[in-house]
Amino acid sequence: MSLVVHKTKGDKAADGVIYALLTLFALLALFPLYYVFIVSVTPYVEVMRHGGFVIWPDHFTFQAYKEIFGSPRIPNALKVTVFITVVGTLLNMVVTTLLAYPLSKKFVPGRNFILMALVFTMLFSGGIIPLYMMVRSLGLYDSVWALVVPGMVSTFNLLIVKTYFENLPEEVEEAAKVDGSGDFSTLFRIVLPLSAPIMATIGLFYGVTHWNEYFKGIFYISDKSLMPMQVVLRSMIQSPNVSTELSLNSLVLDALPPETIKMAVVVVATLPLLIIYPFLQKYFVKGALLGSVKG
């Protein structure tokens, strides 16, 4: 038996106002992304004619993308960023899972002390200089591993995963142990398949953090060929001479304004996350909610 809800005129008017406001806010959020893309494909003549503000160009040109991928700077930065995102996220997930699973068991000796020590790191740290000295002493300076190894585990993400594991039915693990399954077998064959939402959520957290890596690239990397995408993007935006940053021919800037090239780099740095996020959104919402039920 279905329940039919009859809305009054006031309810329909309220729904119309809500939908209109949500649409407006969505357009306001999307417009900066739209504007960046439009400027990146607008010829120099039209940029000058419209005073730098273009809503829809009369002609499109993808010359800026051709030039930035023809320069070694952007492809190298993308390779570094993809490497630290894929490898770093994988290592983050493995270490976080292997640490969160035993901490989700109350019978583990020293569990409370380890949890207190981990939470302590969320409130206090040694600071930037001691961490920089440690990275240099470990021989990680000017290495892509300096962008991956420090901060291998996020305490915040660890606590979310631990809480999610605690919410799983104990009967499932007990049944697996009765059948002779060990701890690692139970984790990888029983627990992780049931934890797809939280794994996708935490993987998204770690992946976005690595893709947007900026401070580590500034602190630990001086070799330009090892700088991640965000550091290169910052250098280009602040640089008054784009041709020097990308080693472009001066004739290129006669056909393309620096703003067009800069916007194209912004699109390249942003587009992968915009493509991936919709596929993980459903896991992101479910995992974040289920992972924060308990304290």
CYANA upper distance limits for C-alpha pairs under 8 A (distance plus 0.5 A):
  7 LYS  CA     11 ASP  CA      6.16
  7 LYS  CA     12 LYS  CA      6.93
  8 THR  CA     12 LYS  CA      6.85
  9 LYS  CA     13 ALA  CA      6.59
 10 GLY  CA     14 ALA  CA      6.62
 11 ASP  CA     15 ASP  CA      6.64
 12 LYS  CA     16 GLY  CA      6.66
 13 ALA  CA     17 VAL  CA      6.81
 14 ALA  CA     18 ILE  CA      6.69
 15 ASP  CA     19 TYR  CA      6.61
 16 GLY  CA     20 ALA  CA      6.57
 17 VAL  CA     21 LEU  CA      6.64
 18 ILE  CA     22 LEU  CA      6.63
 19 TYR  CA     23 THR  CA      6.52
 20 ALA  CA     24 LEU  CA      6.64
 21 LEU  CA     25 PHE  CA      6.65
 22 LEU  CA     26 ALA  CA      6.56
 23 THR  CA     27 LEU  CA      6.68
 24 LEU  CA     28 LEU  CA      6.69
 25 PHE  CA     29 ALA  CA      6.67
 26 ALA  CA     30 LEU  CA      6.64
 27 LEU  CA     31 PHE  CA      6.31
 28 LEU  CA     32 PRO  CA      8.07
 29 ALA  CA     33 LEU  CA      8.38
 30 LEU  CA     34 TYR  CA      6.71
 31 PHE  CA     35 TYR  CA      6.44
 32 PRO  CA     36 VAL  CA      6.65
 33 LEU  CA     37 PHE  CA      6.88
 34 TYR  CA     38 ILE  CA      6.67
 35 TYR  CA     39 VAL  CA      6.64
 35 TYR  CA     54 VAL  CA      8.09
 35 TYR  CA     55 ILE  CA      7.36
 36 VAL  CA     40 SER  CA      6.76
 36 VAL  CA    263 MET  CA      6.02
 36 VAL  CA    264 ALA  CA      8.18
 36 VAL  CA    266 VAL  CA      8.03
 36 VAL  CA    267 VAL  CA      7.60
 37 PHE  CA     41 VAL  CA      7.12
 37 PHE  CA    263 MET  CA      7.30
 37 PHE  CA    264 ALA  CA      7.49
 37 PHE  CA    267 VAL  CA      6.91
 38 ILE  CA     42 THR  CA      6.74
 38 ILE  CA     54 VAL  CA      7.68
 38 ILE  CA     55 ILE  CA      7.53
 38 ILE  CA     56 TRP  CA      7.35
 38 ILE  CA     57 PRO  CA      7.97
 39 VAL  CA     47 VAL  CA      8.26
 39 VAL  CA     54 VAL  CA      7.12
 39 VAL  CA    259 GLU  CA      8.02
 39 VAL  CA    260 THR  CA      6.08
 39 VAL  CA    263 MET  CA      7.02
 40 SER  CA     62 PHE  CA      8.20
 40 SER  CA     64 ALA  CA      7.35
 40 SER  CA    259 GLU  CA      8.14
 40 SER  CA    260 THR  CA      4.95
 40 SER  CA    261 ILE  CA      6.88
 40 SER  CA    262 LYS  CA      8.08
 40 SER  CA    263 MET  CA      5.50
 40 SER  CA    264 ALA  CA      5.23
 40 SER  CA    267 VAL  CA      8.45
 41 VAL  CA     60 PHE  CA      5.84
 41 VAL  CA     61 THR  CA      5.41
 41 VAL  CA     62 PHE  CA      5.96
 41 VAL  CA     63 GLN  CA      8.19
 41 VAL  CA     64 ALA  CA      7.72
 41 VAL  CA    260 THR  CA      7.48
 41 VAL  CA    264 ALA  CA      8.22
 42 THR  CA     46 GLU  CA      7.16
 42 THR  CA     47 VAL  CA      7.15
 42 THR  CA     54 VAL  CA      8.43
 42 THR  CA     57 PRO  CA      6.52
 42 THR  CA     59 HIS  CA      7.35
 42 THR  CA     60 PHE  CA      6.00
 42 THR  CA     61 THR  CA      6.51
 42 THR  CA    260 THR  CA      7.47
 43 PRO  CA     47 VAL  CA      7.00
 43 PRO  CA     59 HIS  CA      7.59
 43 PRO  CA     60 PHE  CA      7.20
 43 PRO  CA     61 THR  CA      6.60
 43 PRO  CA    255 ALA  CA      7.76
 43 PRO  CA    256 LEU  CA      6.83
 43 PRO  CA    257 PRO  CA      8.48
 44 TYR  CA     48 MET  CA      6.78
 44 TYR  CA    254 ASP  CA      8.50
 44 TYR  CA    255 ALA  CA      6.38
 44 TYR  CA    256 LEU  CA      5.52
 44 TYR  CA    257 PRO  CA      6.00
 44 TYR  CA    260 THR  CA      8.41
 45 VAL  CA     49 ARG  CA      6.65
 46 GLU  CA     50 HIS  CA      6.57
 46 GLU  CA     54 VAL  CA      8.32
 46 GLU  CA     57 PRO  CA      7.42
 46 GLU  CA     58 ASP  CA      8.29
 47 VAL  CA     51 GLY  CA      6.56
 47 VAL  CA     52 GLY  CA      5.28
 47 VAL  CA     53 PHE  CA      7.38
 47 VAL  CA     54 VAL  CA      7.17
 47 VAL  CA    257 PRO  CA      8.40
 48 MET  CA     52 GLY  CA      6.46
 50 HIS  CA     54 VAL  CA      6.66
 62 PHE  CA     66 LYS  CA      7.03
 63 GLN  CA     67 GLU  CA      6.65
 63 GLN  CA    256 LEU  CA      8.38
 64 ALA  CA     68 ILE  CA      6.75
 64 ALA  CA    256 LEU  CA      7.56
 64 ALA  CA    260 THR  CA      7.19
 64 ALA  CA    261 ILE  CA      5.74
 64 ALA  CA    264 ALA  CA      6.84
 65 TYR  CA     69 PHE  CA      6.63
 65 TYR  CA    261 ILE  CA      8.04
 65 TYR  CA    264 ALA  CA      6.64
 65 TYR  CA    265 VAL  CA      8.32
 66 LYS  CA     70 GLY  CA      6.50
 67 GLU  CA     71 SER  CA      6.84
 67 GLU  CA    248 LEU  CA      8.03
 68 ILE  CA     73 ARG  CA      8.37
 68 ILE  CA     74 ILE  CA      6.74
 68 ILE  CA    246 LEU  CA      7.51
 68 ILE  CA    261 ILE  CA      7.92
 68 ILE  CA    264 ALA  CA      8.49
 68 ILE  CA    265 VAL  CA      7.85
 69 PHE  CA     74 ILE  CA      6.71
 69 PHE  CA     75 PRO  CA      6.64
 71 SER  CA     75 PRO  CA      7.90
 71 SER  CA    246 LEU  CA      6.25
 71 SER  CA    247 SER  CA      7.11
 71 SER  CA    248 LEU  CA      7.63
 72 PRO  CA     76 ASN  CA      6.56
 72 PRO  CA    246 LEU  CA      7.97
 73 ARG  CA     77 ALA  CA      6.72
 73 ARG  CA    225 SER  CA      7.58
 73 ARG  CA    232 VAL  CA      8.37
 73 ARG  CA    245 GLU  CA      8.36
 73 ARG  CA    246 LEU  CA      6.51
 74 ILE  CA     78 LEU  CA      6.60
 74 ILE  CA    229 MET  CA      7.80
 74 ILE  CA    232 VAL  CA      8.08
 74 ILE  CA    246 LEU  CA      8.27
 74 ILE  CA    265 VAL  CA      8.49
 75 PRO  CA     79 LYS  CA      6.65
 76 ASN  CA     80 VAL  CA      6.80
 76 ASN  CA    225 SER  CA      6.59
 76 ASN  CA    226 LEU  CA      7.76
 77 ALA  CA     81 THR  CA      6.62
 77 ALA  CA    225 SER  CA      7.54
 77 ALA  CA    226 LEU  CA      7.33
 77 ALA  CA    227 MET  CA      6.35
 77 ALA  CA    228 PRO  CA      5.31
 77 ALA  CA    229 MET  CA      5.25
 77 ALA  CA    232 VAL  CA      7.51
 78 LEU  CA     82 VAL  CA      6.44
 78 LEU  CA    228 PRO  CA      7.38
 78 LEU  CA    229 MET  CA      6.31
 79 LYS  CA     83 PHE  CA      6.55
 80 VAL  CA     84 ILE  CA      6.72
 80 VAL  CA    144 VAL  CA      7.73
 80 VAL  CA    226 LEU  CA      6.83
 80 VAL  CA    227 MET  CA      7.50
 80 VAL  CA    228 PRO  CA      6.05
 80 VAL  CA    229 MET  CA      8.10
 81 THR  CA     85 THR  CA      6.46
 81 THR  CA    210 HIS  CA      7.82
 81 THR  CA    211 TRP  CA      6.38
 81 THR  CA    213 GLU  CA      8.50
 81 THR  CA    228 PRO  CA      5.61
 81 THR  CA    229 MET  CA      6.49
 82 VAL  CA     86 VAL  CA      6.52
 82 VAL  CA    211 TRP  CA      7.79
 83 PHE  CA     87 VAL  CA      6.29
 83 PHE  CA     88 GLY  CA      8.03
 84 ILE  CA     88 GLY  CA      5.42
 84 ILE  CA     89 THR  CA      8.03
 84 ILE  CA    144 VAL  CA      7.67
 84 ILE  CA    145 TRP  CA      8.44
 84 ILE  CA    147 LEU  CA      7.31
 84 ILE  CA    148 VAL  CA      6.71
 84 ILE  CA    210 HIS  CA      6.78
 84 ILE  CA    211 TRP  CA      8.11
 85 THR  CA     89 THR  CA      6.16
 85 THR  CA    206 TYR  CA      8.45
 85 THR  CA    207 GLY  CA      5.95
 85 THR  CA    208 VAL  CA      8.32
 85 THR  CA    210 HIS  CA      5.47
 85 THR  CA    211 TRP  CA      6.13
 86 VAL  CA     90 LEU  CA      6.67
 86 VAL  CA    207 GLY  CA      7.87
 87 VAL  CA     91 LEU  CA      6.70
 88 GLY  CA     92 ASN  CA      6.49
 88 GLY  CA    148 VAL  CA      5.78
 88 GLY  CA    149 VAL  CA      8.34
 88 GLY  CA    152 MET  CA      8.37
 88 GLY  CA    206 TYR  CA      8.44
 88 GLY  CA    207 GLY  CA      8.34
 88 GLY  CA    210 HIS  CA      7.60
 89 THR  CA     93 MET  CA      6.56
 89 THR  CA    203 GLY  CA      6.87
 89 THR  CA    206 TYR  CA      6.05
 89 THR  CA    207 GLY  CA      6.05
 89 THR  CA    210 HIS  CA      7.96
 90 LEU  CA     94 VAL  CA      6.76
 91 LEU  CA     95 VAL  CA      6.62
 91 LEU  CA    152 MET  CA      7.88
 92 ASN  CA     96 THR  CA      6.35
 92 ASN  CA    152 MET  CA      6.09
 92 ASN  CA    153 VAL  CA      6.44
 92 ASN  CA    206 TYR  CA      7.63
 93 MET  CA     97 THR  CA      6.40
 93 MET  CA    199 MET  CA      8.23
 93 MET  CA    202 ILE  CA      8.10
 93 MET  CA    203 GLY  CA      7.19
 94 VAL  CA     98 LEU  CA      6.64
 95 VAL  CA     99 LEU  CA      6.63
 95 VAL  CA    152 MET  CA      8.08
 95 VAL  CA    153 VAL  CA      7.38
 96 THR  CA    100 ALA  CA      6.35
 96 THR  CA    153 VAL  CA      6.45
 96 THR  CA    154 SER  CA      8.30
 96 THR  CA    157 ASN  CA      8.27
 96 THR  CA    158 LEU  CA      6.23
 96 THR  CA    161 VAL  CA      8.38
 97 THR  CA    101 TYR  CA      6.47
 97 THR  CA    158 LEU  CA      8.18
 97 THR  CA    161 VAL  CA      7.80
 98 LEU  CA    102 PRO  CA      7.71
 99 LEU  CA    103 LEU  CA      7.01
 99 LEU  CA    158 LEU  CA      8.17
100 ALA  CA    104 SER  CA      6.66
100 ALA  CA    158 LEU  CA      6.37
100 ALA  CA    159 LEU  CA      7.72
100 ALA  CA    161 VAL  CA      6.68
100 ALA  CA    162 LYS  CA      5.23
100 ALA  CA    165 PHE  CA      8.39
101 TYR  CA    105 LYS  CA      7.70
101 TYR  CA    162 LYS  CA      6.78
101 TYR  CA    165 PHE  CA      7.20
101 TYR  CA    187 LEU  CA      8.23
102 PRO  CA    108 VAL  CA      7.25
103 LEU  CA    108 VAL  CA      7.52
103 LEU  CA    111 ARG  CA      6.43
103 LEU  CA    115 LEU  CA      8.14
103 LEU  CA    162 LYS  CA      7.13
104 SER  CA    162 LYS  CA      5.70
104 SER  CA    163 THR  CA      7.44
104 SER  CA    165 PHE  CA      6.68
104 SER  CA    166 GLU  CA      5.97
105 LYS  CA    166 GLU  CA      8.00
106 LYS  CA    111 ARG  CA      7.48
107 PHE  CA    111 ARG  CA      8.34
110 GLY  CA    114 ILE  CA      6.75
111 ARG  CA    115 LEU  CA      6.70
112 ASN  CA    116 MET  CA      6.63
113 PHE  CA    117 ALA  CA      6.68
114 ILE  CA    118 LEU  CA      6.69
115 LEU  CA    119 VAL  CA      6.63
116 MET  CA    120 PHE  CA      6.53
117 ALA  CA    121 THR  CA      7.17
118 LEU  CA    122 MET  CA      7.55
118 LEU  CA    155 THR  CA      6.77
119 VAL  CA    123 LEU  CA      7.49
119 VAL  CA    155 THR  CA      7.33
120 PHE  CA    124 PHE  CA      6.59
121 THR  CA    125 SER  CA      6.34
121 THR  CA    155 THR  CA      8.17
122 MET  CA    155 THR  CA      7.25
122 MET  CA    156 PHE  CA      8.29
126 GLY  CA    130 PRO  CA      6.58
126 GLY  CA    131 LEU  CA      7.51
127 GLY  CA    131 LEU  CA      6.94
128 ILE  CA    132 TYR  CA      6.54
129 ILE  CA    133 MET  CA      6.67
130 PRO  CA    134 MET  CA      6.64
131 LEU  CA    135 VAL  CA      6.71
132 TYR  CA    136 ARG  CA      6.85
132 TYR  CA    219 PHE  CA      7.79
132 TYR  CA    220 TYR  CA      7.80
133 MET  CA    137 SER  CA      6.60
134 MET  CA    138 LEU  CA      6.66
135 VAL  CA    139 GLY  CA      7.01
135 VAL  CA    140 LEU  CA      5.94
135 VAL  CA    141 TYR  CA      6.57
135 VAL  CA    146 ALA  CA      7.37
135 VAL  CA    150 PRO  CA      8.34
135 VAL  CA    220 TYR  CA      8.22
136 ARG  CA    140 LEU  CA      6.37
136 ARG  CA    141 TYR  CA      5.68
140 LEU  CA    144 VAL  CA      8.34
140 LEU  CA    145 TRP  CA      6.73
140 LEU  CA    146 ALA  CA      5.63
140 LEU  CA    220 TYR  CA      8.50
141 TYR  CA    146 ALA  CA      6.64
141 TYR  CA    220 TYR  CA      5.80
141 TYR  CA    221 ILE  CA      7.00
142 ASP  CA    146 ALA  CA      7.69
142 ASP  CA    220 TYR  CA      6.42
142 ASP  CA    221 ILE  CA      5.08
142 ASP  CA    222 SER  CA      6.66
142 ASP  CA    223 ASP  CA      6.84
142 ASP  CA    226 LEU  CA      7.86
143 SER  CA    147 LEU  CA      8.12
143 SER  CA    220 TYR  CA      8.33
143 SER  CA    221 ILE  CA      7.48
143 SER  CA    226 LEU  CA      7.75
144 VAL  CA    148 VAL  CA      7.47
144 VAL  CA    226 LEU  CA      7.17
145 TRP  CA    149 VAL  CA      6.22
146 ALA  CA    150 PRO  CA      6.99
146 ALA  CA    216 LYS  CA      7.86
146 ALA  CA    220 TYR  CA      6.93
146 ALA  CA    221 ILE  CA      8.49
147 LEU  CA    213 GLU  CA      8.18
147 LEU  CA    216 LYS  CA      6.38
147 LEU  CA    217 GLY  CA      7.27
147 LEU  CA    220 TYR  CA      8.24
148 VAL  CA    152 MET  CA      7.15
148 VAL  CA    210 HIS  CA      8.50
153 VAL  CA    157 ASN  CA      8.28
153 VAL  CA    158 LEU  CA      7.66
154 SER  CA    158 LEU  CA      6.57
155 THR  CA    159 LEU  CA      6.65
156 PHE  CA    160 ILE  CA      6.98
157 ASN  CA    161 VAL  CA      6.79
157 ASN  CA    202 ILE  CA      6.85
158 LEU  CA    162 LYS  CA      6.59
159 LEU  CA    163 THR  CA      6.56
160 ILE  CA    164 TYR  CA      6.75
160 ILE  CA    288 ALA  CA      8.26
160 ILE  CA    291 GLY  CA      5.47
160 ILE  CA    292 SER  CA      6.73
161 VAL  CA    165 PHE  CA      6.74
161 VAL  CA    198 ILE  CA      7.14
161 VAL  CA    199 MET  CA      8.41
161 VAL  CA    202 ILE  CA      8.34
161 VAL  CA    291 GLY  CA      6.83
162 LYS  CA    166 GLU  CA      6.78
162 LYS  CA    291 GLY  CA      8.39
163 THR  CA    167 ASN  CA      6.92
163 THR  CA    291 GLY  CA      5.98
163 THR  CA    292 SER  CA      7.17
163 THR  CA    293 VAL  CA      7.97
163 THR  CA    294 LYS  CA      6.69
163 THR  CA    295 GLY  CA      7.62
164 TYR  CA    168 LEU  CA      7.25
164 TYR  CA    195 SER  CA      8.24
164 TYR  CA    198 ILE  CA      7.70
164 TYR  CA    290 LEU  CA      6.76
164 TYR  CA    291 GLY  CA      4.95
164 TYR  CA    292 SER  CA      7.94
165 PHE  CA    191 VAL  CA      8.14
165 PHE  CA    195 SER  CA      8.25
167 ASN  CA    290 LEU  CA      8.42
167 ASN  CA    294 LYS  CA      8.43
169 PRO  CA    173 GLU  CA      8.03
170 GLU  CA    174 GLU  CA      6.71
171 GLU  CA    175 ALA  CA      6.49
172 VAL  CA    176 ALA  CA      6.89
172 VAL  CA    190 ILE  CA      8.30
173 GLU  CA    177 LYS  CA      6.72
173 GLU  CA    186 THR  CA      7.21
173 GLU  CA    190 ILE  CA      7.80
173 GLU  CA    191 VAL  CA      8.28
174 GLU  CA    178 VAL  CA      6.70
175 ALA  CA    179 ASP  CA      6.93
176 ALA  CA    180 GLY  CA      7.12
176 ALA  CA    181 SER  CA      5.90
176 ALA  CA    186 THR  CA      7.10
176 ALA  CA    190 ILE  CA      8.32
177 LYS  CA    181 SER  CA      5.20
177 LYS  CA    182 GLY  CA      7.00
177 LYS  CA    186 THR  CA      8.03
181 SER  CA    185 SER  CA      6.28
181 SER  CA    186 THR  CA      6.39
182 GLY  CA    186 THR  CA      6.42
183 ASP  CA    187 LEU  CA      6.61
184 PHE  CA    188 PHE  CA      6.64
185 SER  CA    189 ARG  CA      6.14
185 SER  CA    190 ILE  CA      8.07
186 THR  CA    190 ILE  CA      5.60
186 THR  CA    191 VAL  CA      6.82
187 LEU  CA    191 VAL  CA      5.28
187 LEU  CA    192 LEU  CA      6.52
188 PHE  CA    192 LEU  CA      5.95
188 PHE  CA    193 PRO  CA      7.93
189 ARG  CA    193 PRO  CA      7.16
190 ILE  CA    194 LEU  CA      7.12
191 VAL  CA    195 SER  CA      6.75
192 LEU  CA    196 ALA  CA      7.08
192 LEU  CA    199 MET  CA      8.43
195 SER  CA    199 MET  CA      6.58
196 ALA  CA    200 ALA  CA      6.55
196 ALA  CA    283 TYR  CA      8.08
197 PRO  CA    201 THR  CA      6.67
197 PRO  CA    283 TYR  CA      4.99
197 PRO  CA    284 PHE  CA      7.15
197 PRO  CA    286 LYS  CA      6.73
197 PRO  CA    287 GLY  CA      5.11
198 ILE  CA    202 ILE  CA      6.51
198 ILE  CA    283 TYR  CA      7.57
198 ILE  CA    284 PHE  CA      7.80
198 ILE  CA    286 LYS  CA      8.18
198 ILE  CA    287 GLY  CA      4.74
198 ILE  CA    288 ALA  CA      7.38
198 ILE  CA    290 LEU  CA      8.45
198 ILE  CA    291 GLY  CA      7.41
199 MET  CA    203 GLY  CA      6.34
199 MET  CA    287 GLY  CA      8.27
200 ALA  CA    204 LEU  CA      6.54
200 ALA  CA    280 LEU  CA      7.14
200 ALA  CA    283 TYR  CA      6.51
200 ALA  CA    284 PHE  CA      7.08
200 ALA  CA    287 GLY  CA      8.16
201 THR  CA    205 PHE  CA      6.85
201 THR  CA    280 LEU  CA      7.97
201 THR  CA    283 TYR  CA      6.63
201 THR  CA    284 PHE  CA      5.00
201 THR  CA    285 VAL  CA      8.35
201 THR  CA    287 GLY  CA      6.34
201 THR  CA    288 ALA  CA      7.28
202 ILE  CA    206 TYR  CA      6.67
203 GLY  CA    207 GLY  CA      6.33
204 LEU  CA    208 VAL  CA      6.45
204 LEU  CA    277 TYR  CA      8.47
204 LEU  CA    280 LEU  CA      8.11
204 LEU  CA    284 PHE  CA      8.26
205 PHE  CA    209 THR  CA      6.76
206 TYR  CA    210 HIS  CA      6.74
207 GLY  CA    211 TRP  CA      6.57
208 VAL  CA    212 ASN  CA      6.56
208 VAL  CA    273 LEU  CA      7.92
209 THR  CA    213 GLU  CA      6.54
211 TRP  CA    229 MET  CA      8.36
211 TRP  CA    230 GLN  CA      8.48
212 ASN  CA    229 MET  CA      8.28
212 ASN  CA    230 GLN  CA      6.56
213 GLU  CA    217 GLY  CA      7.25
213 GLU  CA    228 PRO  CA      7.46
213 GLU  CA    229 MET  CA      8.48
213 GLU  CA    230 GLN  CA      6.97
213 GLU  CA    231 VAL  CA      8.45
214 TYR  CA    218 ILE  CA      6.93
214 TYR  CA    228 PRO  CA      7.86
214 TYR  CA    230 GLN  CA      6.15
214 TYR  CA    231 VAL  CA      6.16
215 PHE  CA    219 PHE  CA      6.63
216 LYS  CA    220 TYR  CA      6.14
216 LYS  CA    221 ILE  CA      7.92
217 GLY  CA    221 ILE  CA      5.69
217 GLY  CA    227 MET  CA      6.41
217 GLY  CA    228 PRO  CA      6.85
217 GLY  CA    231 VAL  CA      6.96
218 ILE  CA    222 SER  CA      7.96
218 ILE  CA    231 VAL  CA      7.48
221 ILE  CA    226 LEU  CA      7.30
221 ILE  CA    227 MET  CA      6.83
222 SER  CA    226 LEU  CA      8.35
222 SER  CA    227 MET  CA      8.08
223 ASP  CA    227 MET  CA      7.25
227 MET  CA    231 VAL  CA      6.76
227 MET  CA    232 VAL  CA      7.19
228 PRO  CA    232 VAL  CA      7.07
229 MET  CA    233 LEU  CA      6.56
229 MET  CA    269 ALA  CA      7.09
230 GLN  CA    234 ARG  CA      6.64
230 GLN  CA    269 ALA  CA      7.78
231 VAL  CA    235 SER  CA      6.75
232 VAL  CA    236 MET  CA      6.71
233 LEU  CA    237 ILE  CA      6.70
233 LEU  CA    262 LYS  CA      8.37
233 LEU  CA    265 VAL  CA      7.23
233 LEU  CA    266 VAL  CA      7.48
233 LEU  CA    269 ALA  CA      8.36
234 ARG  CA    238 GLN  CA      6.67
235 SER  CA    239 SER  CA      6.32
235 SER  CA    245 GLU  CA      8.17
236 MET  CA    242 VAL  CA      6.68
236 MET  CA    245 GLU  CA      6.91
236 MET  CA    262 LYS  CA      7.20
237 ILE  CA    262 LYS  CA      6.87
239 SER  CA    245 GLU  CA      8.00
241 ASN  CA    245 GLU  CA      7.34
241 ASN  CA    258 PRO  CA      8.50
242 VAL  CA    246 LEU  CA      6.79
242 VAL  CA    248 LEU  CA      8.26
242 VAL  CA    258 PRO  CA      6.71
242 VAL  CA    261 ILE  CA      8.39
242 VAL  CA    262 LYS  CA      8.45
243 SER  CA    247 SER  CA      5.76
243 SER  CA    248 LEU  CA      4.97
243 SER  CA    249 ASN  CA      7.14
243 SER  CA    250 SER  CA      7.18
243 SER  CA    253 LEU  CA      7.93
244 THR  CA    248 LEU  CA      7.15
248 LEU  CA    252 VAL  CA      7.26
249 ASN  CA    253 LEU  CA      8.02
250 SER  CA    254 ASP  CA      7.45
251 LEU  CA    255 ALA  CA      7.47
252 VAL  CA    256 LEU  CA      6.55
253 LEU  CA    257 PRO  CA      6.15
253 LEU  CA    258 PRO  CA      7.26
256 LEU  CA    260 THR  CA      6.93
256 LEU  CA    261 ILE  CA      7.66
257 PRO  CA    261 ILE  CA      7.37
258 PRO  CA    262 LYS  CA      6.67
259 GLU  CA    263 MET  CA      6.53
260 THR  CA    264 ALA  CA      6.71
261 ILE  CA    265 VAL  CA      6.92
262 LYS  CA    266 VAL  CA      6.89
263 MET  CA    267 VAL  CA      6.79
264 ALA  CA    268 VAL  CA      6.81
265 VAL  CA    269 ALA  CA      6.67
266 VAL  CA    270 THR  CA      6.62
267 VAL  CA    271 LEU  CA      6.15
268 VAL  CA    272 PRO  CA      8.02
270 THR  CA    274 LEU  CA      7.11
271 LEU  CA    275 ILE  CA      6.74
272 PRO  CA    276 ILE  CA      6.78
273 LEU  CA    277 TYR  CA      6.36
274 LEU  CA    278 PRO  CA      7.83
275 ILE  CA    279 PHE  CA      8.41
276 ILE  CA    280 LEU  CA      7.38
277 TYR  CA    281 GLN  CA      6.44
278 PRO  CA    282 LYS  CA      8.44
280 LEU  CA    284 PHE  CA      6.49
281 GLN  CA    285 VAL  CA      6.81
282 LYS  CA    286 LYS  CA      6.87
283 TYR  CA    287 GLY  CA      6.18
284 PHE  CA    288 ALA  CA      6.48
285 VAL  CA    289 LEU  CA      6.80
286 LYS  CA    290 LEU  CA      6.67
287 GLY  CA    291 GLY  CA      6.25
288 ALA  CA    292 SER  CA      6.88
289 LEU  CA    293 VAL  CA      7.20
